[in-house]
Amino acid sequence: MGELFTSFEASWLHFVQRNEPLEVFADQFPESPCLLAGWFIPLDPALWPAMKALQRSLRTVDWLRPYPVHLQHLWLGSLGWATSWRTEAVEGWLEQGREALHDVHPFTVEFPRLNCFHNAVVAEADGDRGDLAELAHRLLPGQDLTTFLPHLAVALPTAAGNPQELREILVPLRESNLGRQTVDNVRLGLVPLSRRDVLQPWTVAASIRFA
C-alpha cells in the first residue's frame, strides 16, 4: 500500500494530484483467515441514512463497493492478529481499557468532509478537543499514532480504479457533512480479515461505557 498519511490535508492533496490507480482495499490483508483485535466506535444508526445517500452519489463508479452501514465505525487502533484469541487475552485488554478510560466523559464527533486514501473513500472524523486521539493514546500506550486519522470508510475499491473518474464525482462532494454523534462508549472487536472475508460479521467481545 502507498505511504500512510499524517494529515487529512496531505491525503486530499495526493488524491487530487494522483495519476496512479487507486488500490484494491482487500489486497492489504493476508490470504489465510485471521482475526484482527482492536478498539472501535460504532457509527450512530441515526447517521445511516446520510451515509446511504452519500454512497448512492458514488454508485456510477462501478469499481467501488459501498461499505455496509451496519459495520460503519471509527477504528481507534489494533491490538494484534491471530487465527483465534484466548479468553484471557480479551479479558486482559478489557481490564486495561477500563483502567485507561475510567475518567473519560462522553463527547461529540462530527464528520465534516470527505477524503480519499490510497484504497478507500472516507469521511473525516473530528472530535471535540482532540478526544479521538486521546482515546487512542490511552487504549494503545506506546504505539506510534502519527498516522492516526480517524475516519469512516464510505466505499472501497474492488479493482484498480481510475482516479480521474472518481475525482469528477468526489471533488464536488468534498464538503459533504454527514452530521455528528455523541460518543459514550468504545467497543473491543474481533474482526475476521483476509482477502475473501474482509466484510464478514464482527464479534463485539466487550464494551466500555464512559463515566
Z-matrix of the N, CA and C atoms (Angstrom, degrees):
N
C 1 1.449
C 2 1.515 1 109.16
N 3 1.338 2 116.94 1 153.16
C 4 1.447 3 121.00 2 -179.90
C 5 1.517 4 112.06 3 -62.77
N 6 1.319 5 115.33 4 168.50
C 7 1.460 6 121.07 5 -178.73
C 8 1.529 7 111.08 6 -58.26
N 9 1.334 8 115.96 7 135.08
C 10 1.457 9 120.62 8 -179.63
C 11 1.526 10 110.40 9 -70.96
N 12 1.319 11 115.81 10 146.18
C 13 1.458 12 121.04 11 -177.44
C 14 1.520 13 110.93 12 -91.43
N 15 1.327 14 115.78 13 152.32
C 16 1.463 15 121.15 14 177.61
C 17 1.522 16 112.00 15 -106.34
N 18 1.325 17 117.63 16 -1.22
C 19 1.463 18 121.09 17 175.76
C 20 1.518 19 109.16 18 -154.02
N 21 1.335 20 115.72 19 153.89
C 22 1.457 21 119.46 20 175.23
C 23 1.523 22 111.56 21 -65.24
N 24 1.332 23 116.57 22 -33.46
C 25 1.467 24 119.79 23 179.19
C 26 1.523 25 111.21 24 -62.01
N 27 1.329 26 116.34 25 -41.97
C 28 1.467 27 119.89 26 179.15
C 29 1.527 28 110.72 27 -65.61
N 30 1.318 29 116.52 28 -38.70
C 31 1.464 30 120.49 29 179.19
C 32 1.522 31 110.59 30 -62.86
N 33 1.330 32 116.58 31 -47.08
C 34 1.464 33 119.59 32 -177.81
C 35 1.520 34 111.48 33 -65.40
N 36 1.325 35 117.17 34 -42.39
C 37 1.459 36 120.40 35 178.90
C 38 1.523 37 110.79 36 -60.38
N 39 1.321 38 116.77 37 -40.84
C 40 1.461 39 119.94 38 178.22
C 41 1.523 40 110.52 39 -63.72
N 42 1.322 41 116.22 40 -41.34
C 43 1.467 42 119.63 41 -179.02
C 44 1.529 43 111.83 42 -63.36
N 45 1.315 44 118.31 43 -45.18
C 46 1.470 45 119.98 44 -176.24
C 47 1.525 46 111.80 45 -71.14
N 48 1.335 47 116.68 46 -15.56
C 49 1.465 48 119.76 47 -178.91
C 50 1.531 49 113.76 48 -107.46
N 51 1.330 50 117.66 49 -11.79
C 52 1.456 51 119.64 50 -170.13
C 53 1.524 52 111.91 51 -70.02
N 54 1.313 53 114.71 52 146.43
C 55 1.460 54 122.61 53 174.43
C 56 1.527 55 111.62 54 -111.06
N 57 1.332 56 116.90 55 -27.50
C 58 1.454 57 120.40 56 -178.50
C 59 1.521 58 110.30 57 -73.29
N 60 1.318 59 117.30 58 149.58
C 61 1.468 60 120.59 59 -179.69
C 62 1.522 61 111.90 60 -61.07
N 63 1.320 62 115.65 61 154.24
C 64 1.453 63 119.36 62 170.80
C 65 1.528 64 108.83 63 -66.88
N 66 1.308 65 115.69 64 158.05
C 67 1.451 66 121.23 65 -175.83
C 68 1.533 67 110.78 66 -95.79
N 69 1.314 68 115.81 67 152.51
C 70 1.464 69 121.19 68 177.92
C 71 1.529 70 108.43 69 -73.00
N 72 1.323 71 116.06 70 126.84
C 73 1.464 72 120.79 71 -173.82
C 74 1.528 73 111.91 72 -58.75
N 75 1.317 74 117.70 73 -45.15
C 76 1.464 75 120.94 74 -172.94
C 77 1.523 76 112.98 75 -70.26
N 78 1.340 77 117.85 76 -16.37
C 79 1.460 78 119.71 77 -175.97
C 80 1.523 79 113.45 78 -66.11
N 81 1.335 80 117.98 79 -15.81
C 82 1.466 81 120.14 80 -179.36
C 83 1.531 82 112.34 81 -78.56
N 84 1.331 83 117.60 82 -9.14
C 85 1.457 84 120.86 83 -173.41
C 86 1.526 85 110.94 84 -102.00
N 87 1.343 86 116.99 85 160.17
C 88 1.472 87 119.99 86 -179.21
C 89 1.520 88 112.18 87 -70.29
N 90 1.321 89 115.19 88 162.95
C 91 1.457 90 120.59 89 177.57
C 92 1.529 91 111.48 90 -72.07
N 93 1.332 92 116.65 91 -40.27
C 94 1.461 93 120.72 92 -176.01
C 95 1.528 94 111.01 93 -84.86
N 96 1.330 95 117.72 94 146.26
C 97 1.460 96 120.58 95 179.06
C 98 1.522 97 111.96 96 -60.05
N 99 1.328 98 115.44 97 141.92
C 100 1.456 99 120.98 98 176.15
C 101 1.522 100 108.34 99 -156.40
N 102 1.325 101 116.16 100 170.23
C 103 1.457 102 121.97 101 179.89
C 104 1.524 103 109.36 102 -116.68
N 105 1.319 104 115.98 103 126.98
C 106 1.456 105 122.15 104 173.37
C 107 1.522 106 108.08 105 -97.19
N 108 1.324 107 116.88 106 125.76
C 109 1.461 108 121.62 107 176.40
C 110 1.517 109 109.07 108 -100.50
N 111 1.333 110 116.52 109 138.47
C 112 1.457 111 118.87 110 178.88
C 113 1.513 112 112.37 111 -174.92
N 114 1.323 113 115.03 112 171.42
C 115 1.459 114 122.81 113 -179.50
C 116 1.523 115 110.44 114 -98.28
N 117 1.341 116 116.44 115 140.98
C 118 1.455 117 119.86 116 -179.99
C 119 1.521 118 110.49 117 -150.95
N 120 1.347 119 114.61 118 165.08
C 121 1.460 120 123.59 119 175.50
C 122 1.518 121 107.12 120 -119.38
N 123 1.316 122 119.57 121 122.29
C 124 1.470 123 120.34 122 179.58
C 125 1.520 124 111.83 123 -73.30
N 126 1.319 125 116.23 124 149.73
C 127 1.464 126 120.92 125 174.15
C 128 1.516 127 109.52 126 -72.73
N 129 1.334 128 116.13 127 135.24
C 130 1.460 129 121.65 128 177.12
C 131 1.529 130 109.43 129 -60.39
N 132 1.335 131 118.52 130 126.37
C 133 1.472 132 120.32 131 178.76
C 134 1.521 133 113.81 132 -55.38
N 135 1.333 134 118.61 133 -22.96
C 136 1.460 135 120.97 134 177.43
C 137 1.525 136 111.53 135 -62.85
N 138 1.335 137 117.51 136 -20.72
C 139 1.467 138 121.53 137 -179.99
C 140 1.530 139 112.50 138 -96.48
N 141 1.318 140 117.60 139 -1.77
C 142 1.464 141 119.84 140 179.31
C 143 1.530 142 112.70 141 -59.36
N 144 1.347 143 120.17 142 -43.59
C 145 1.474 144 118.76 143 179.79
C 146 1.524 145 113.21 144 -59.15
N 147 1.331 146 117.55 145 -39.16
C 148 1.469 147 120.35 146 178.44
C 149 1.527 148 110.51 147 -65.21
N 150 1.326 149 116.78 148 -39.30
C 151 1.459 150 120.03 149 178.35
C 152 1.529 151 110.82 150 -65.83
N 153 1.328 152 117.32 151 -43.14
C 154 1.463 153 120.20 152 179.44
C 155 1.529 154 111.27 153 -62.87
N 156 1.335 155 117.20 154 -38.93
C 157 1.467 156 120.64 155 178.48
C 158 1.518 157 110.66 156 -63.43
N 159 1.324 158 116.62 157 -41.36
C 160 1.455 159 120.42 158 177.79
C 161 1.524 160 110.66 159 -64.30
N 162 1.309 161 117.08 160 -43.22
C 163 1.459 162 120.11 161 -179.78
C 164 1.524 163 111.68 162 -63.16
N 165 1.334 164 117.30 163 -33.68
C 166 1.466 165 119.73 164 176.28
C 167 1.530 166 110.97 165 -64.19
N 168 1.323 167 117.77 166 -29.87
C 169 1.467 168 121.35 167 178.59
C 170 1.522 169 111.97 168 -67.83
N 171 1.334 170 116.47 169 -19.76
C 172 1.467 171 121.27 170 -177.83
C 173 1.527 172 113.18 171 -101.96
N 174 1.329 173 117.90 172 2.25
C 175 1.461 174 119.63 173 -169.49
C 176 1.521 175 113.51 174 -69.68
N 177 1.324 176 118.67 175 -16.19
C 178 1.469 177 119.38 176 177.81
C 179 1.528 178 111.89 177 -73.05
N 180 1.316 179 117.68 178 -14.53
C 181 1.469 180 121.35 179 176.06
C 182 1.526 181 107.37 180 -86.75
N 183 1.312 182 116.76 181 99.95
C 184 1.464 183 120.04 182 -168.18
C 185 1.519 184 113.90 183 -74.28
N 186 1.335 185 118.55 184 -9.61
C 187 1.458 186 120.26 185 177.40
C 188 1.538 187 112.27 186 -97.84
N 189 1.336 188 116.64 187 10.63
C 190 1.461 189 121.52 188 173.89
C 191 1.520 190 110.20 189 -105.11
N 192 1.315 191 116.40 190 137.91
C 193 1.469 192 122.03 191 175.99
C 194 1.523 193 108.53 192 -113.61
N 195 1.340 194 118.56 193 121.88
C 196 1.467 195 119.48 194 177.87
C 197 1.524 196 110.79 195 -60.02
N 198 1.315 197 115.81 196 138.41
C 199 1.455 198 119.93 197 175.93
C 200 1.528 199 108.58 198 -79.64
N 201 1.324 200 119.51 199 127.86
C 202 1.472 201 121.06 200 -174.38
C 203 1.527 202 112.28 201 -55.86
N 204 1.333 203 116.40 202 133.06
C 205 1.464 204 119.35 203 -175.24
C 206 1.529 205 111.43 204 -64.83
N 207 1.341 206 118.28 205 -32.49
C 208 1.462 207 119.16 206 -177.58
C 209 1.524 208 112.41 207 -71.67
N 210 1.327 209 117.32 208 -10.98
C 211 1.465 210 121.55 209 174.90
C 212 1.531 211 112.60 210 -103.99
N 213 1.318 212 117.65 211 0.84
C 214 1.461 213 120.43 212 -176.49
C 215 1.526 214 110.39 213 -61.24
N 216 1.345 215 115.58 214 136.92
C 217 1.456 216 119.87 215 -173.93
C 218 1.520 217 110.73 216 -161.61
N 219 1.314 218 115.15 217 161.87
C 220 1.461 219 122.82 218 166.47
C 221 1.519 220 107.22 219 -101.87
N 222 1.314 221 116.85 220 114.50
C 223 1.461 222 121.20 221 -179.29
C 224 1.531 223 108.16 222 -83.97
N 225 1.326 224 116.58 223 122.32
C 226 1.459 225 121.26 224 -178.07
C 227 1.518 226 112.61 225 -91.28
N 228 1.322 227 117.45 226 -27.71
C 229 1.452 228 119.00 227 177.91
C 230 1.514 229 112.63 228 159.25
N 231 1.319 230 114.46 229 156.97
C 232 1.466 231 121.84 230 -174.55
C 233 1.520 232 111.43 231 -97.36
N 234 1.328 233 115.18 232 147.27
C 235 1.454 234 122.35 233 177.46
C 236 1.525 235 111.94 234 -105.76
N 237 1.325 236 117.07 235 -16.17
C 238 1.457 237 119.84 236 177.09
C 239 1.516 238 112.80 237 146.74
N 240 1.346 239 114.57 238 169.33
C 241 1.466 240 123.15 239 179.30
C 242 1.527 241 108.78 240 -113.58
N 243 1.338 242 116.53 241 147.25
C 244 1.459 243 121.35 242 174.81
C 245 1.519 244 108.46 243 -164.11
N 246 1.320 245 117.14 244 163.21
C 247 1.465 246 120.00 245 174.01
C 248 1.527 247 110.28 246 -75.15
N 249 1.345 248 116.42 247 -24.96
C 250 1.466 249 122.01 248 174.22
C 251 1.524 250 107.18 249 -160.13
N 252 1.331 251 115.47 250 159.47
C 253 1.468 252 120.04 251 179.80
C 254 1.523 253 109.79 252 -120.57
N 255 1.326 254 115.77 253 132.84
C 256 1.453 255 121.20 254 177.77
C 257 1.527 256 110.32 255 -72.86
N 258 1.306 257 116.53 256 151.04
C 259 1.466 258 121.67 257 178.80
C 260 1.522 259 111.04 258 -58.03
N 261 1.332 260 117.05 259 -34.94
C 262 1.458 261 120.45 260 -178.81
C 263 1.528 262 111.54 261 -62.76
N 264 1.331 263 116.98 262 -36.92
C 265 1.460 264 120.11 263 179.31
C 266 1.520 265 110.55 264 -66.00
N 267 1.337 266 116.81 265 -44.83
C 268 1.460 267 120.97 266 -179.92
C 269 1.522 268 110.49 267 -63.17
N 270 1.321 269 117.07 268 -43.61
C 271 1.465 270 120.30 269 179.36
C 272 1.526 271 111.07 270 -63.72
N 273 1.317 272 117.26 271 -36.86
C 274 1.459 273 120.68 272 178.20
C 275 1.517 274 111.85 273 -65.42
N 276 1.346 275 116.67 274 -44.48
C 277 1.474 276 119.69 275 177.57
C 278 1.515 277 111.49 276 -61.97
N 279 1.336 278 116.08 277 -40.15
C 280 1.452 279 120.04 278 -179.19
C 281 1.528 280 110.92 279 -64.70
N 282 1.316 281 116.55 280 -43.54
C 283 1.465 282 119.79 281 178.54
C 284 1.526 283 110.82 282 -61.90
N 285 1.344 284 117.00 283 -44.59
C 286 1.460 285 120.48 284 178.46
C 287 1.524 286 111.47 285 -63.65
N 288 1.345 287 116.30 286 -38.95
C 289 1.458 288 119.99 287 179.96
C 290 1.515 289 111.92 288 -65.18
N 291 1.321 290 116.94 289 -43.12
C 292 1.463 291 120.03 290 178.71
C 293 1.518 292 111.11 291 -61.67
N 294 1.318 293 115.80 292 -40.83
C 295 1.465 294 119.69 293 178.44
C 296 1.528 295 110.62 294 -63.94
N 297 1.329 296 116.45 295 -43.10
C 298 1.461 297 120.60 296 -176.17
C 299 1.522 298 112.86 297 -68.82
N 300 1.334 299 116.84 298 -29.09
C 301 1.466 300 120.60 299 -172.77
C 302 1.526 301 112.98 300 -110.26
N 303 1.300 302 118.51 301 17.53
C 304 1.464 303 120.89 302 -171.78
C 305 1.530 304 113.06 303 -62.43
N 306 1.342 305 117.74 304 -26.26
C 307 1.464 306 120.18 305 -177.22
C 308 1.527 307 112.94 306 -113.04
N 309 1.339 308 117.59 307 15.84
C 310 1.464 309 121.36 308 179.60
C 311 1.528 310 109.75 309 -83.31
N 312 1.324 311 116.64 310 137.69
C 313 1.459 312 122.06 311 179.19
C 314 1.534 313 109.89 312 -112.60
N 315 1.323 314 118.46 313 158.30
C 316 1.470 315 120.73 314 178.66
C 317 1.525 316 112.13 315 -56.35
N 318 1.325 317 115.00 316 148.90
C 319 1.464 318 121.24 317 178.99
C 320 1.524 319 108.79 318 -146.39
N 321 1.324 320 115.68 319 174.46
C 322 1.468 321 121.44 320 -175.97
C 323 1.521 322 110.67 321 -107.84
N 324 1.322 323 115.13 322 139.18
C 325 1.465 324 122.30 323 173.94
C 326 1.522 325 108.32 324 -120.14
N 327 1.329 326 115.79 325 137.45
C 328 1.458 327 122.15 326 177.49
C 329 1.521 328 109.17 327 -118.88
N 330 1.342 329 115.54 328 153.50
C 331 1.463 330 121.74 329 178.87
C 332 1.530 331 107.71 330 -120.05
N 333 1.348 332 117.49 331 81.29
C 334 1.463 333 121.70 332 -164.61
C 335 1.523 334 116.28 333 -81.08
N 336 1.332 335 117.95 334 -20.14
C 337 1.472 336 117.97 335 -175.15
C 338 1.529 337 109.82 336 -159.90
N 339 1.338 338 114.12 337 168.48
C 340 1.468 339 121.36 338 179.48
C 341 1.512 340 110.73 339 -100.79
N 342 1.328 341 114.84 340 162.37
C 343 1.451 342 121.04 341 179.72
C 344 1.519 343 107.80 342 -154.17
N 345 1.326 344 116.74 343 179.39
C 346 1.462 345 120.43 344 178.30
C 347 1.514 346 109.37 345 -145.70
N 348 1.324 347 115.84 346 123.40
C 349 1.454 348 122.12 347 174.08
C 350 1.533 349 108.68 348 -90.46
N 351 1.313 350 116.30 349 -173.86
C 352 1.467 351 119.88 350 179.17
C 353 1.523 352 111.70 351 -60.98
N 354 1.331 353 116.86 352 -30.27
C 355 1.461 354 119.71 353 -170.74
C 356 1.524 355 112.61 354 -138.74
N 357 1.324 356 118.42 355 27.24
C 358 1.462 357 120.07 356 179.03
C 359 1.519 358 110.99 357 -168.66
N 360 1.327 359 115.30 358 142.23
C 361 1.464 360 121.22 359 164.72
C 362 1.524 361 106.41 360 -86.69
N 363 1.332 362 116.80 361 131.82
C 364 1.455 363 120.19 362 -172.41
C 365 1.522 364 110.80 363 -133.36
N 366 1.329 365 114.41 364 161.41
C 367 1.458 366 122.15 365 169.92
C 368 1.524 367 107.46 366 -109.22
N 369 1.317 368 116.75 367 124.21
C 370 1.455 369 120.79 368 179.91
C 371 1.532 370 110.67 369 -66.91
N 372 1.323 371 116.89 370 146.67
C 373 1.468 372 122.51 371 177.02
C 374 1.518 373 109.11 372 -116.52
N 375 1.323 374 115.53 373 136.68
C 376 1.455 375 121.78 374 -178.38
C 377 1.520 376 108.57 375 -131.97
N 378 1.335 377 116.72 376 109.97
C 379 1.458 378 120.98 377 -179.07
C 380 1.516 379 112.19 378 -93.86
N 381 1.320 380 116.53 379 152.55
C 382 1.462 381 121.46 380 175.60
C 383 1.532 382 110.28 381 -55.88
N 384 1.326 383 116.22 382 130.06
C 385 1.470 384 121.88 383 170.19
C 386 1.528 385 112.49 384 56.38
N 387 1.315 386 118.00 385 27.75
C 388 1.455 387 119.93 386 179.36
C 389 1.511 388 114.63 387 69.75
N 390 1.347 389 117.42 388 26.99
C 391 1.457 390 120.37 389 -174.65
C 392 1.523 391 113.77 390 -63.19
N 393 1.324 392 118.14 391 -31.35
C 394 1.464 393 119.42 392 -178.99
C 395 1.530 394 110.62 393 -65.79
N 396 1.319 395 116.59 394 -43.67
C 397 1.459 396 119.40 395 177.29
C 398 1.521 397 110.91 396 -64.93
N 399 1.326 398 116.99 397 -37.05
C 400 1.465 399 120.54 398 177.96
C 401 1.527 400 111.06 399 -62.86
N 402 1.333 401 116.58 400 -42.93
C 403 1.463 402 120.05 401 176.75
C 404 1.528 403 110.93 402 -58.74
N 405 1.336 404 115.87 403 -47.30
C 406 1.459 405 119.97 404 -178.38
C 407 1.524 406 111.04 405 -60.90
N 408 1.332 407 117.60 406 -42.69
C 409 1.460 408 120.75 407 179.46
C 410 1.528 409 111.27 408 -63.07
N 411 1.328 410 116.47 409 -39.84
C 412 1.464 411 119.70 410 -179.26
C 413 1.533 412 111.88 411 -69.11
N 414 1.325 413 116.02 412 -41.40
C 415 1.458 414 120.12 413 -176.24
C 416 1.519 415 113.56 414 -79.00
N 417 1.338 416 116.63 415 -23.18
C 418 1.463 417 121.20 416 -174.94
C 419 1.523 418 109.88 417 -129.15
N 420 1.332 419 117.97 418 59.63
C 421 1.468 420 120.17 419 -176.98
C 422 1.524 421 111.67 420 -60.50
N 423 1.317 422 114.21 421 135.75
C 424 1.461 423 119.37 422 178.14
C 425 1.512 424 114.81 423 89.35
N 426 1.329 425 117.80 424 -13.27
C 427 1.461 426 119.63 425 178.81
C 428 1.531 427 110.61 426 -80.08
N 429 1.324 428 115.90 427 147.09
C 430 1.460 429 122.49 428 177.11
C 431 1.526 430 108.73 429 -78.02
N 432 1.321 431 116.71 430 115.08
C 433 1.462 432 121.21 431 -176.71
C 434 1.528 433 112.05 432 -111.81
N 435 1.336 434 117.03 433 25.14
C 436 1.466 435 119.57 434 -178.86
C 437 1.527 436 111.91 435 -66.19
N 438 1.324 437 117.66 436 -22.57
C 439 1.471 438 120.65 437 178.41
C 440 1.528 439 111.63 438 -105.56
N 441 1.331 440 116.99 439 18.28
C 442 1.465 441 121.02 440 178.89
C 443 1.520 442 109.45 441 -75.41
N 444 1.331 443 116.27 442 107.24
C 445 1.465 444 123.05 443 178.81
C 446 1.525 445 107.12 444 -125.56
N 447 1.323 446 118.53 445 93.30
C 448 1.473 447 120.38 446 -175.29
C 449 1.518 448 111.79 447 -63.79
N 450 1.333 449 115.81 448 133.40
C 451 1.465 450 120.10 449 -172.71
C 452 1.522 451 110.55 450 -159.62
N 453 1.317 452 115.44 451 163.99
C 454 1.457 453 123.81 452 168.18
C 455 1.518 454 108.55 453 -103.68
N 456 1.319 455 117.06 454 138.74
C 457 1.462 456 120.66 455 172.95
C 458 1.526 457 108.51 456 -81.27
N 459 1.317 458 116.97 457 120.29
C 460 1.465 459 121.90 458 -178.96
C 461 1.524 460 110.77 459 -92.04
N 462 1.329 461 116.71 460 -48.72
C 463 1.465 462 121.75 461 -178.79
C 464 1.515 463 109.07 462 -152.80
N 465 1.339 464 115.84 463 148.42
C 466 1.460 465 121.69 464 -173.09
C 467 1.526 466 110.60 465 -122.94
N 468 1.332 467 118.31 466 133.52
C 469 1.458 468 120.30 467 176.01
C 470 1.527 469 112.02 468 -67.01
N 471 1.319 470 115.61 469 132.61
C 472 1.462 471 121.45 470 174.85
C 473 1.528 472 111.47 471 -103.44
N 474 1.329 473 116.15 472 -2.55
C 475 1.463 474 122.89 473 176.79
C 476 1.521 475 106.93 474 -153.41
N 477 1.330 476 116.08 475 161.91
C 478 1.459 477 119.89 476 177.24
C 479 1.531 478 108.58 477 -62.32
N 480 1.317 479 116.67 478 113.50
C 481 1.457 480 121.01 479 -170.99
C 482 1.511 481 114.56 480 -104.08
N 483 1.321 482 115.59 481 148.54
C 484 1.463 483 122.84 482 178.73
C 485 1.534 484 109.27 483 -72.63
N 486 1.339 485 119.47 484 115.68
C 487 1.460 486 120.13 485 -177.61
C 488 1.519 487 113.42 486 -63.79
N 489 1.332 488 117.75 487 -31.39
C 490 1.459 489 119.46 488 -179.75
C 491 1.527 490 111.14 489 -66.39
N 492 1.312 491 117.21 490 -38.20
C 493 1.464 492 120.67 491 176.20
C 494 1.525 493 110.88 492 -58.79
N 495 1.328 494 116.13 493 -42.62
C 496 1.462 495 120.21 494 -179.98
C 497 1.526 496 111.33 495 -73.40
N 498 1.314 497 117.80 496 -37.82
C 499 1.476 498 120.45 497 -179.89
C 500 1.523 499 111.50 498 -58.92
N 501 1.311 500 116.88 499 -39.25
C 502 1.465 501 119.87 500 -177.95
C 503 1.520 502 112.44 501 -59.62
N 504 1.327 503 116.23 502 -27.78
C 505 1.463 504 120.48 503 179.12
C 506 1.529 505 111.38 504 -96.02
N 507 1.331 506 116.49 505 -42.42
C 508 1.457 507 120.22 506 -169.92
C 509 1.519 508 113.54 507 -78.57
N 510 1.319 509 118.29 508 -35.41
C 511 1.472 510 119.74 509 -178.37
C 512 1.533 511 111.50 510 -58.20
N 513 1.337 512 120.25 511 -46.22
C 514 1.469 513 119.04 512 177.16
C 515 1.534 514 113.46 513 -64.77
N 516 1.335 515 116.85 514 -20.36
C 517 1.463 516 120.65 515 -179.75
C 518 1.520 517 113.10 516 -94.11
N 519 1.306 518 117.87 517 3.29
C 520 1.468 519 123.03 518 -172.99
C 521 1.529 520 112.82 519 -49.65
N 522 1.324 521 118.72 520 -43.79
C 523 1.469 522 121.98 521 -174.83
C 524 1.531 523 112.93 522 -90.59
N 525 1.306 524 117.60 523 17.67
C 526 1.468 525 120.44 524 177.10
C 527 1.525 526 109.96 525 -65.17
N 528 1.327 527 115.92 526 125.47
C 529 1.460 528 122.17 527 -179.52
C 530 1.526 529 108.29 528 -106.40
N 531 1.327 530 115.97 529 118.46
C 532 1.464 531 120.43 530 -178.31
C 533 1.522 532 112.52 531 -80.86
N 534 1.325 533 117.53 532 -9.73
C 535 1.457 534 120.56 533 179.49
C 536 1.512 535 111.81 534 113.68
N 537 1.330 536 115.42 535 -164.08
C 538 1.463 537 120.79 536 -178.99
C 539 1.517 538 110.14 537 -139.31
N 540 1.317 539 115.07 538 160.82
C 541 1.456 540 120.60 539 179.15
C 542 1.519 541 109.63 540 -145.82
N 543 1.314 542 115.05 541 156.82
C 544 1.458 543 121.39 542 173.13
C 545 1.525 544 108.98 543 -87.23
N 546 1.310 545 116.13 544 134.66
C 547 1.465 546 122.11 545 176.76
C 548 1.519 547 108.02 546 -106.67
N 549 1.326 548 117.14 547 116.15
C 550 1.459 549 120.74 548 -179.69
C 551 1.525 550 112.66 549 -127.00
N 552 1.346 551 117.01 550 9.01
C 553 1.461 552 119.80 551 176.81
C 554 1.524 553 109.77 552 -162.18
N 555 1.304 554 115.42 553 160.69
C 556 1.464 555 122.13 554 169.48
C 557 1.523 556 107.45 555 -124.74
N 558 1.322 557 115.83 556 157.10
C 559 1.460 558 120.51 557 -177.37
C 560 1.524 559 110.81 558 -126.63
N 561 1.302 560 114.68 559 148.51
C 562 1.454 561 122.32 560 176.87
C 563 1.521 562 107.67 561 -99.82
N 564 1.323 563 116.57 562 116.20
C 565 1.457 564 120.96 563 -175.51
C 566 1.512 565 113.17 564 -111.95
N 567 1.320 566 115.66 565 146.81
C 568 1.464 567 123.58 566 170.93
C 569 1.518 568 106.18 567 -114.52
N 570 1.318 569 116.22 568 108.99
C 571 1.455 570 122.46 569 -166.50
C 572 1.522 571 110.71 570 -110.95
N 573 1.331 572 119.20 571 117.26
C 574 1.462 573 120.12 572 175.86
C 575 1.523 574 110.77 573 -69.70
N 576 1.315 575 115.35 574 122.96
C 577 1.465 576 119.52 575 -176.90
C 578 1.518 577 110.25 576 -136.14
N 579 1.304 578 114.90 577 122.22
C 580 1.449 579 123.17 578 165.74
C 581 1.526 580 105.26 579 -158.07
N 582 1.298 581 117.58 580 -178.92
C 583 1.465 582 118.82 581 -177.83
C 584 1.518 583 112.56 582 -69.73
N 585 1.346 584 116.80 583 -11.69
C 586 1.459 585 119.54 584 -178.87
C 587 1.519 586 113.62 585 -109.07
N 588 1.323 587 118.18 586 -18.65
C 589 1.464 588 118.66 587 -174.99
C 590 1.528 589 112.82 588 -128.13
N 591 1.336 590 116.77 589 35.31
C 592 1.460 591 120.68 590 -174.70
C 593 1.520 592 112.85 591 -64.24
N 594 1.321 593 119.21 592 -26.90
C 595 1.455 594 121.11 593 -177.96
C 596 1.526 595 112.81 594 -113.52
N 597 1.310 596 116.73 595 28.92
C 598 1.458 597 120.90 596 177.94
C 599 1.532 598 110.15 597 -78.65
N 600 1.329 599 117.82 598 162.91
C 601 1.476 600 120.52 599 -178.05
C 602 1.524 601 112.96 600 -57.22
N 603 1.324 602 114.91 601 143.50
C 604 1.452 603 122.17 602 177.89
C 605 1.524 604 110.01 603 -91.49
N 606 1.328 605 115.67 604 160.64
C 607 1.451 606 121.99 605 167.74
C 608 1.526 607 108.13 606 -108.65
N 609 1.335 608 116.63 607 121.42
C 610 1.455 609 120.56 608 174.58
C 611 1.526 610 106.53 609 -89.35
N 612 1.322 611 115.86 610 105.89
C 613 1.457 612 120.60 611 -173.76
C 614 1.520 613 111.88 612 -78.50
N 615 1.330 614 118.15 613 -28.63
C 616 1.461 615 121.50 614 -177.88
C 617 1.512 616 109.33 615 -167.98
N 618 1.319 617 115.20 616 163.35
C 619 1.465 618 121.85 617 177.94
C 620 1.523 619 108.40 618 -137.97
N 621 1.337 620 116.38 619 140.68
C 622 1.460 621 121.39 620 177.22
C 623 1.521 622 108.21 621 -118.39
N 624 1.308 623 116.85 622 116.59
C 625 1.472 624 121.60 623 179.21
C 626 1.521 625 109.01 624 -91.57
N 627 1.344 626 115.28 625 139.97
C 628 1.452 627 120.29 626 -177.16
C 629 1.531 628 111.20 627 -74.67
N 630 1.335 629 113.56 628 164.66
C 631 1.470 630 119.64 629 -179.09
C 632 1.522 631 110.36 630 -61.34
